[in-house]
Each structure stands twice: as structure tokens, then as C-alpha cells.
């Protein structure tokens, strides 16, 4: 059975990667041609976004990277394409 949810009820849902890392919170949905194009994820304290993209307020994750949604949203690890800044610094040395 297909469960439907109003888009407005997805705002504020916590987003995790498929590896269980907290990614951020849903801030906005991007709709194009009456279909969901992507999700704007807000960078929050202790999220993967805050650790990988310093200074960014959030990112847009394409809808095809969403694996599941319910009480939380699970996205593919591919959405996190940037390595943490500490790792970049260590590699450069």
C-alpha cells in the first residue's frame, strides 16, 4: 500500500545518510513540472554538512538520492561528495 504525505509535513524532518550519519534537516522542497526535483537540506549543529562544508547554510539534494522517507529521510551517501576539511588538510601535508 502506498502511503502519501503532504509535502508541508516533511519540513523539519531529520535527514540521515544510508550509513547512519546525521546529514541535516529538510528546509524546503523544490518542485519542477509537478514533480519533486530536489530537497533543500539545512545544515545544523553536529551534522555531516556542517563538518564537510564550513560556512554553508545548506545544500540541495536531488530527489533520486532519497532512498526512504517516513519519520526521517534517508539519502544516499553519494550526496556527501565532499570530504571533511580536516582530511583535506592532512592529505596536503
ZATOR-512348 format. One record per atom (N, C-alpha, C, O): residue number from 1; residue in three letters; atom name; x, y, z. Coordinates in pm, 1 decimal. Layout:
[NUM,"ala","CA",[X,Y,Z]],
...
END
This chain:
[1,"unk","N",[83.2,-117.7,0.0]],
[1,"unk","CA",[0.0,0.0,0.0]],
[1,"unk","C",[88.1,124.7,0.0]],
[1,"unk","O",[181.2,135.3,79.8]],
[2,"unk","N",[59.6,215.6,-86.5]],
[2,"unk","CA",[134.2,339.7,-99.6]],
[2,"unk","C",[85.9,440.3,4.1]],
[2,"unk","O",[-33.1,470.7,12.4]],
[3,"unk","N",[180.0,491.4,83.1]],
[3,"unk","CA",[145.5,592.4,182.9]],
[3,"unk","C",[180.9,729.5,127.8]],
[3,"unk","O",[293.7,752.4,84.3]],
[4,"unk","N",[85.6,819.3,129.6]],
[4,"unk","CA",[107.6,954.9,81.8]],
[4,"unk","C",[122.2,1049.1,200.0]],
[4,"unk","O",[65.0,1026.4,306.6]],
[5,"unk","N",[198.4,1153.7,180.1]],
[5,"unk","CA",[221.2,1252.9,284.7]],
[5,"unk","C",[219.5,1390.8,219.9]],
[5,"unk","O",[270.2,1409.2,109.3]],
[6,"unk","N",[161.6,1485.9,289.2]],
[6,"unk","CA",[164.8,1623.2,240.0]],
[6,"unk","C",[308.3,1673.4,245.8]],
[6,"unk","O",[380.5,1646.2,341.7]],
[7,"unk","N",[348.8,1745.8,144.1]],
[7,"unk","CA",[485.1,1798.4,139.6]],
[7,"unk","C",[512.4,1887.6,260.2]],
[7,"unk","O",[623.2,1887.1,313.9]],
[8,"unk","N",[413.2,1963.6,302.7]],
[8,"unk","CA",[434.1,2053.7,415.9]],
[8,"unk","C",[469.8,1978.1,543.6]],
[8,"unk","O",[528.9,2036.4,634.5]],
[9,"unk","N",[435.3,1850.1,552.6]],
[9,"unk","CA",[467.5,1770.8,672.1]],
[9,"unk","C",[610.1,1715.9,668.2]],
[9,"unk","O",[654.9,1654.3,764.9]],
[10,"unk","N",[681.3,1737.2,558.7]],
[10,"unk","CA",[820.4,1692.1,550.9]],
[10,"unk","C",[917.5,1798.0,601.5]],
[10,"unk","O",[1033.0,1767.2,631.0]],
[11,"unk","N",[871.8,1922.4,611.8]],
[11,"unk","CA",[960.6,2029.0,658.7]],
[11,"unk","C",[1006.6,1999.8,800.9]],
[11,"unk","O",[925.9,1966.8,887.8]],
[12,"unk","N",[1135.3,2012.2,823.3]],
[12,"unk","CA",[1191.5,1989.3,955.1]],
[12,"unk","C",[1229.6,1844.8,984.0]],
[12,"unk","O",[1289.1,1816.2,1087.9]],
[13,"unk","N",[1195.5,1751.7,891.8]],
[13,"unk","CA",[1234.8,1613.1,915.1]],
[13,"unk","C",[1386.1,1600.8,914.8]],
[13,"unk","O",[1454.9,1668.7,838.7]],
[14,"unk","N",[1437.0,1513.8,1000.3]],
[14,"unk","CA",[1580.9,1489.1,1007.0]],
[14,"unk","C",[1620.8,1400.7,889.7]],
[14,"unk","O",[1548.1,1308.8,852.0]],
[15,"unk","N",[1737.9,1429.8,832.2]],
[15,"unk","CA",[1789.1,1356.2,716.7]],
[15,"unk","C",[1916.6,1284.1,758.0]],
[15,"unk","O",[2006.4,1343.0,818.1]],
[16,"unk","N",[1922.8,1155.6,724.7]],
[16,"unk","CA",[2039.8,1073.0,754.2]],
[16,"unk","C",[2090.8,1010.1,625.6]],
[16,"unk","O",[2014.4,988.9,531.3]],
[17,"unk","N",[2222.0,979.8,622.0]],
[17,"unk","CA",[2276.8,906.8,507.5]],
[17,"unk","C",[2245.3,758.9,526.3]],
[17,"unk","O",[2205.8,716.5,635.0]],
[18,"unk","N",[2262.7,681.6,421.6]],
[18,"unk","CA",[2237.2,538.1,431.1]],
[18,"unk","C",[2340.9,466.8,518.5]],
[18,"unk","O",[2328.9,347.0,544.1]],
[19,"unk","N",[2441.5,539.6,563.7]],
[19,"unk","CA",[2539.8,484.7,657.6]],
[19,"unk","C",[2510.4,528.0,800.8]],
[19,"unk","O",[2589.3,500.9,891.5]],
[20,"unk","N",[2396.9,595.2,821.5]],
[20,"unk","CA",[2352.5,631.5,956.0]],
[20,"unk","C",[2404.3,763.9,1009.1]],
[20,"unk","O",[2385.3,794.1,1126.9]],
[21,"unk","N",[2470.0,844.5,924.5]],
[21,"unk","CA",[2521.6,974.1,969.1]],
[21,"unk","C",[2411.8,1080.0,956.4]],
[21,"unk","O",[2339.3,1084.8,857.0]],
[22,"unk","N",[2401.1,1164.4,1058.7]],
[22,"unk","CA",[2303.8,1273.8,1055.2]],
[22,"unk","C",[2349.8,1376.2,953.3]],
[22,"unk","O",[2462.4,1425.1,961.7]],
[23,"unk","N",[2264.3,1409.8,856.1]],
[23,"unk","CA",[2300.3,1497.3,744.8]],
[23,"unk","C",[2248.7,1639.4,762.8]],
[23,"unk","O",[2318.7,1734.4,727.8]],
[24,"unk","N",[2128.7,1656.5,816.4]],
[24,"unk","CA",[2069.9,1788.7,833.9]],
[24,"unk","C",[1918.7,1777.4,844.3]],
[24,"unk","O",[1865.9,1669.0,869.4]],
[25,"unk","N",[1849.0,1888.2,825.4]],
[25,"unk","CA",[1702.4,1890.8,832.6]],
[25,"unk","C",[1645.2,1944.4,702.0]],
[25,"unk","O",[1705.5,2031.0,638.5]],
[26,"unk","N",[1529.7,1893.6,661.8]],
[26,"unk","CA",[1465.0,1942.8,539.9]],
[26,"unk","C",[1413.6,2084.0,564.3]],
[26,"unk","O",[1340.5,2110.5,659.8]],
[27,"unk","N",[1454.1,2173.4,475.1]],
[27,"unk","CA",[1412.9,2312.6,486.1]],
[27,"unk","C",[1309.7,2348.6,379.3]],
[27,"unk","O",[1220.6,2430.1,403.0]],
[28,"unk","N",[1322.5,2287.5,262.2]],
[28,"unk","CA",[1236.1,2325.7,150.3]],
[28,"unk","C",[1234.7,2213.4,47.5]],
[28,"unk","O",[1330.3,2136.6,36.4]],
[29,"unk","N",[1126.4,2204.8,-26.7]],
[29,"unk","CA",[1117.4,2110.1,-137.5]],
[29,"unk","C",[1118.5,2191.0,-267.3]],
[29,"unk","O",[1059.8,2298.9,-275.1]],
[30,"unk","N",[1185.7,2137.6,-367.9]],
[30,"unk","CA",[1192.4,2204.7,-497.6]],
[30,"unk","C",[1108.7,2123.7,-595.8]],
[30,"unk","O",[1138.1,2007.4,-623.3]],
[31,"unk","N",[1004.6,2186.6,-648.0]],
[31,"unk","CA",[912.1,2119.4,-738.8]],
[31,"unk","C",[931.0,2176.8,-878.5]],
[31,"unk","O",[939.4,2298.2,-897.2]],
[32,"unk","N",[937.5,2086.7,-976.2]],
[32,"unk","CA",[954.5,2127.4,-1115.4]],
[32,"unk","C",[862.7,2040.1,-1200.1]],
[32,"unk","O",[869.5,1917.5,-1191.3]],
[33,"unk","N",[778.4,2099.8,-1280.5]],
[33,"unk","CA",[683.6,2026.9,-1364.4]],
[33,"unk","C",[597.2,1930.7,-1284.0]],
[33,"unk","O",[576.6,1816.2,-1324.3]],
[34,"unk","N",[547.1,1977.2,-1170.9]],
[34,"unk","CA",[460.4,1899.7,-1081.5]],
[34,"unk","C",[524.7,1773.6,-1025.4]],
[34,"unk","O",[453.6,1681.6,-984.9]],
[35,"unk","N",[656.9,1767.3,-1022.0]],
[35,"unk","CA",[729.6,1655.4,-962.7]],
[35,"unk","C",[835.2,1711.1,-868.7]],
[35,"unk","O",[884.2,1822.7,-886.3]],
[36,"unk","N",[869.0,1631.0,-768.7]],
[36,"unk","CA",[974.6,1674.2,-676.6]],
[36,"unk","C",[1108.2,1663.1,-747.7]],
[36,"unk","O",[1147.2,1555.0,-791.9]],
[37,"unk","N",[1178.0,1775.0,-758.6]],
[37,"unk","CA",[1309.0,1780.6,-822.6]],
[37,"unk","C",[1420.4,1757.8,-720.6]],
[37,"unk","O",[1516.8,1686.0,-747.5]],
[38,"unk","N",[1406.0,1819.5,-603.5]],
[38,"unk","CA",[1510.5,1807.0,-502.9]],
[38,"unk","C",[1464.5,1858.7,-368.4]],
[38,"unk","O",[1353.7,1910.3,-353.3]],
[39,"unk","N",[1552.9,1843.3,-270.8]],
[39,"unk","CA",[1525.5,1884.0,-133.7]],
[39,"unk","C",[1635.9,1975.3,-85.6]],
[39,"unk","O",[1753.8,1942.8,-99.7]],
[40,"unk","N",[1599.6,2089.7,-28.7]],
[40,"unk","CA",[1699.4,2177.7,31.5]],
[40,"unk","C",[1717.7,2131.8,175.9]],
[40,"unk","O",[1623.8,2133.2,255.5]],
[41,"unk","N",[1839.1,2091.6,207.5]],
[41,"unk","CA",[1870.9,2041.8,340.0]],
[41,"unk","C",[1948.4,2148.9,414.9]],
[41,"unk","O",[2050.0,2199.0,366.7]],
[42,"unk","N",[1899.5,2183.1,532.6]],
[42,"unk","CA",[1960.3,2287.1,615.5]],
[42,"unk","C",[2072.8,2225.7,698.6]],
[42,"unk","O",[2055.1,2121.6,761.9]],
[43,"unk","N",[2187.0,2290.8,697.5]],
[43,"unk","CA",[2299.1,2249.2,780.1]],
[43,"unk","C",[2268.3,2282.9,924.9]],
[43,"unk","O",[2236.1,2397.4,956.9]],
[44,"unk","N",[2277.9,2184.9,1011.7]],
[44,"unk","CA",[2251.0,2206.5,1153.0]],
[44,"unk","C",[2369.2,2159.1,1236.1]],
[44,"unk","O",[2458.9,2091.4,1185.9]],
[45,"unk","N",[2368.1,2194.8,1360.9]],
[45,"unk","CA",[2476.9,2158.8,1451.6]],
[45,"unk","C",[2495.7,2007.2,1455.0]],
[45,"unk","O",[2398.8,1931.5,1461.6]],
[46,"unk","N",[2621.1,1964.5,1450.5]],
[46,"unk","CA",[2660.8,1823.5,1455.4]],
[46,"unk","C",[2619.0,1743.1,1333.6]],
[46,"unk","O",[2613.3,1620.3,1340.7]],
[47,"unk","N",[2589.7,1808.6,1222.3]],
[47,"unk","CA",[2552.5,1735.8,1101.0]],
[47,"unk","C",[2674.8,1715.9,1012.4]],
[47,"unk","O",[2774.7,1786.5,1025.9]],
[48,"unk","N",[2665.8,1618.6,921.4]],
[48,"unk","CA",[2772.3,1593.1,825.0]],
[48,"unk","C",[2795.5,1717.0,740.1]],
[48,"unk","O",[2909.4,1747.2,704.5]],
[49,"unk","N",[2688.7,1789.3,707.2]],
[49,"unk","CA",[2702.3,1910.7,626.0]],
[49,"unk","C",[2790.7,2013.1,694.8]],
[49,"unk","O",[2878.5,2072.2,631.8]],
[50,"unk","N",[2768.6,2034.0,821.4]],
[50,"unk","CA",[2846.9,2133.7,894.4]],
[50,"unk","C",[2994.7,2093.5,897.8]],
[50,"unk","O",[3082.8,2179.3,893.1]],
[51,"unk","N",[3020.8,1965.1,906.0]],
[51,"unk","CA",[3158.6,1917.0,913.0]],
[51,"unk","C",[3229.5,1922.9,777.7]],
[51,"unk","O",[3350.6,1944.4,772.7]],
[52,"unk","N",[3155.4,1904.2,667.5]],
[52,"unk","CA",[3218.9,1897.9,535.9]],
[52,"unk","C",[3219.9,2029.6,460.9]],
[52,"unk","O",[3313.4,2057.4,385.9]],
[53,"unk","N",[3118.3,2110.4,480.0]],
[53,"unk","CA",[3107.0,2236.0,405.0]],
[53,"unk","C",[3094.5,2349.0,505.7]],
[53,"unk","O",[2983.8,2392.2,537.7]],
[54,"unk","N",[3206.2,2396.5,555.0]],
[54,"unk","CA",[3200.4,2501.6,656.6]],
[54,"unk","C",[3147.2,2631.0,596.0]],
[54,"unk","O",[3185.1,2668.4,485.0]],
[55,"unk","N",[3060.7,2698.1,667.9]],
[55,"unk","CA",[3004.9,2824.6,622.6]],
[55,"unk","C",[2880.1,2811.0,537.5]],
[55,"unk","O",[2808.7,2909.2,517.3]],
[56,"unk","N",[2852.0,2691.1,486.8]],
[56,"unk","CA",[2732.5,2672.6,404.9]],
[56,"unk","C",[2610.1,2660.0,494.2]],
[56,"unk","O",[2615.6,2598.0,600.4]],
[57,"unk","N",[2500.8,2718.7,450.6]],
[57,"unk","CA",[2376.9,2708.1,527.0]],
[57,"unk","C",[2299.6,2582.4,490.5]],
[57,"unk","O",[2209.8,2540.7,563.7]],
[58,"unk","N",[2334.3,2522.0,377.1]],
[58,"unk","CA",[2265.8,2400.8,335.1]],
[58,"unk","C",[2301.0,2364.8,192.2]],
[58,"unk","O",[2380.9,2432.5,127.5]],
[59,"unk","N",[2240.3,2257.0,143.5]],
[59,"unk","CA",[2262.8,2210.4,6.5]],
[59,"unk","C",[2130.8,2160.4,-50.9]],
[59,"unk","O",[2034.5,2137.2,22.1]],
[60,"unk","N",[2128.2,2144.2,-182.0]],
[60,"unk","CA",[2013.5,2083.7,-249.5]],
[60,"unk","C",[2052.0,1941.1,-285.8]],
[60,"unk","O",[2153.6,1917.5,-351.2]],
[61,"unk","N",[1970.3,1847.2,-243.1]],
[61,"unk","CA",[1992.2,1706.1,-272.5]],
[61,"unk","C",[1889.0,1664.3,-376.0]],
[61,"unk","O",[1769.3,1678.7,-351.4]],
[62,"unk","N",[1931.9,1612.5,-492.3]],
[62,"unk","CA",[1836.5,1566.3,-593.4]],
[62,"unk","C",[1745.9,1455.9,-537.8]],
[62,"unk","O",[1789.9,1373.0,-458.1]],
[63,"unk","N",[1621.6,1455.6,-579.6]],
[63,"unk","CA",[1524.7,1359.6,-527.1]],
[63,"unk","C",[1565.1,1214.8,-552.2]],
[63,"unk","O",[1531.3,1127.2,-472.5]],
[64,"unk","N",[1635.9,1187.8,-660.1]],
[64,"unk","CA",[1674.2,1049.5,-690.0]],
[64,"unk","C",[1772.9,992.0,-587.3]],
[64,"unk","O",[1794.1,870.8,-584.1]],
[65,"unk","N",[1833.3,1077.0,-503.8]],
[65,"unk","CA",[1922.8,1028.3,-399.1]],
[65,"unk","C",[1849.3,993.3,-269.9]],
[65,"unk","O",[1909.8,943.0,-175.2]],
[66,"unk","N",[1717.7,1020.1,-266.3]],
[66,"unk","CA",[1637.8,983.7,-149.2]],
[66,"unk","C",[1604.2,835.5,-159.8]],
[66,"unk","O",[1545.4,790.5,-258.2]],
[67,"unk","N",[1642.7,760.3,-56.5]],
[67,"unk","CA",[1616.7,616.9,-55.4]],
[67,"unk","C",[1487.7,581.6,17.2]],
[67,"unk","O",[1418.8,487.4,-21.7]],
[68,"unk","N",[1454.0,656.3,122.6]],
[68,"unk","CA",[1333.2,628.2,200.3]],
[68,"unk","C",[1291.6,753.2,275.6]],
[68,"unk","O",[1374.0,839.1,306.9]],
[69,"unk","N",[1160.9,762.2,304.4]],
[69,"unk","CA",[1112.4,872.0,386.8]],
[69,"unk","C",[996.3,822.0,471.9]],
[69,"unk","O",[918.3,736.3,430.4]],
[70,"unk","N",[987.7,875.9,587.6]],
[70,"unk","CA",[883.8,840.8,683.9]],
[70,"unk","C",[895.0,938.5,798.1]],
[70,"unk","O",[871.8,1058.2,780.4]],
[71,"unk","N",[930.6,888.3,916.5]],
[71,"unk","CA",[955.7,976.6,1030.2]],
[71,"unk","C",[1087.9,1049.5,1013.6]],
[71,"unk","O",[1107.9,1156.7,1070.6]],
[72,"unk","N",[1179.0,990.8,934.8]],
[72,"unk","CA",[1306.3,1052.6,895.6]],
[72,"unk","C",[1321.5,1031.2,746.1]],
[72,"unk","O",[1243.0,958.8,684.8]],
[73,"unk","N",[1422.6,1094.2,687.3]],
[73,"unk","CA",[1452.3,1075.8,545.1]],
[73,"unk","C",[1592.2,1015.8,535.9]],
[73,"unk","O",[1684.6,1060.6,603.9]],
[74,"unk","N",[1606.8,914.0,451.0]],
[74,"unk","CA",[1737.3,851.3,430.1]],
[74,"unk","C",[1780.6,879.6,287.5]],
[74,"unk","O",[1707.0,854.6,192.1]],
[75,"unk","N",[1903.2,933.0,274.8]],
[75,"unk","CA",[1956.8,964.8,143.3]],
[75,"unk","C",[2082.2,882.4,118.0]],
[75,"unk","O",[2143.1,829.2,210.8]],
[76,"unk","N",[2119.3,872.6,-7.7]],
[76,"unk","CA",[2240.3,801.0,-46.4]],
[76,"unk","C",[2363.3,876.8,1.2]],
[76,"unk","O",[2364.8,999.9,1.3]],
[77,"unk","N",[2465.1,804.6,41.1]],
[77,"unk","CA",[2592.5,863.7,84.1]],
[77,"unk","C",[2653.3,946.3,-29.3]],
[77,"unk","O",[2736.1,1033.7,-3.6]],
[78,"unk","N",[2613.8,920.6,-154.1]],
[78,"unk","CA",[2665.3,994.8,-269.4]],
[78,"unk","C",[2633.6,1143.5,-260.5]],
[78,"unk","O",[2698.9,1224.7,-325.9]],
[79,"unk","N",[2534.3,1179.6,-180.6]],
[79,"unk","CA",[2500.7,1321.4,-163.4]],
[79,"unk","C",[2611.4,1396.1,-90.9]],
[79,"unk","O",[2623.1,1518.1,-102.5]],
[80,"unk","N",[2692.6,1322.4,-15.8]],
[80,"unk","CA",[2805.3,1381.9,56.7]],
[80,"unk","C",[2928.5,1357.9,-28.8]],
[80,"unk","O",[3001.9,1261.6,-7.1]],
[81,"unk","N",[2951.1,1445.0,-125.4]],
[81,"unk","CA",[3061.9,1424.7,-218.9]],
[81,"unk","C",[3189.4,1495.0,-174.9]],
[81,"unk","O",[3294.4,1476.5,-236.4]],
[82,"unk","N",[3181.8,1574.8,-70.2]],
[82,"unk","CA",[3297.8,1649.7,-23.5]],
[82,"unk","C",[3353.0,1582.1,100.6]],
[82,"unk","O",[3277.4,1547.2,191.2]],
[83,"unk","N",[3484.2,1563.4,105.4]],
[83,"unk","CA",[3548.8,1505.2,222.4]],
[83,"unk","C",[3560.1,1611.0,331.8]],
[83,"unk","O",[3565.6,1730.2,301.5]],
[84,"unk","N",[3563.6,1570.0,457.0]],
[84,"unk","CA",[3581.2,1667.1,564.9]],
[84,"unk","C",[3707.9,1749.6,546.8]],
[84,"unk","O",[3808.7,1698.9,497.6]],
[85,"unk","N",[3703.3,1876.3,586.3]],
[85,"unk","CA",[3815.6,1968.1,570.3]],
[85,"unk","C",[3940.5,1916.3,639.9]],
[85,"unk","O",[4049.8,1933.6,586.1]],
[86,"unk","N",[3930.0,1853.9,756.4]],
[86,"unk","CA",[4046.5,1802.0,828.1]],
[86,"unk","C",[4120.5,1698.8,743.9]],
[86,"unk","O",[4243.5,1695.6,743.0]],
[87,"unk","N",[4045.7,1614.8,673.4]],
[87,"unk","CA",[4108.7,1512.9,589.1]],
[87,"unk","C",[4184.5,1578.4,474.4]],
[87,"unk","O",[4291.8,1531.0,437.1]],
[88,"unk","N",[4130.7,1686.7,417.6]],
[88,"unk","CA",[4197.7,1756.2,308.3]],
[88,"unk","C",[4329.2,1815.6,355.6]],
[88,"unk","O",[4429.3,1810.7,284.1]],
[89,"unk","N",[4329.3,1870.9,474.4]],
[89,"unk","CA",[4449.9,1933.5,529.2]],
[89,"unk","C",[4557.2,1827.7,554.8]],
[89,"unk","O",[4674.4,1849.0,523.6]],
[90,"unk","N",[4517.1,1713.9,611.7]],
[90,"unk","CA",[4612.2,1606.4,639.8]],
[90,"unk","C",[4674.7,1551.7,511.9]],
[90,"unk","O",[4794.1,1521.7,509.1]],
[91,"unk","N",[4594.1,1538.6,405.2]],
[91,"unk","CA",[4644.9,1485.4,279.5]],
[91,"unk","C",[4744.0,1581.8,215.0]],
[91,"unk","O",[4839.9,1538.4,151.2]],
[92,"unk","N",[4722.0,1711.1,231.0]],
[92,"unk","CA",[4809.6,1811.8,169.4]],
[92,"unk","C",[4947.8,1815.5,234.5]],
[92,"unk","O",[5044.8,1856.8,171.0]],
[93,"unk","N",[4957.5,1772.9,360.5]],
[93,"unk","CA",[5084.6,1780.3,432.2]],
[93,"unk","C",[5180.0,1673.8,391.9]],
[93,"unk","O",[5291.3,1667.6,444.0]],
END
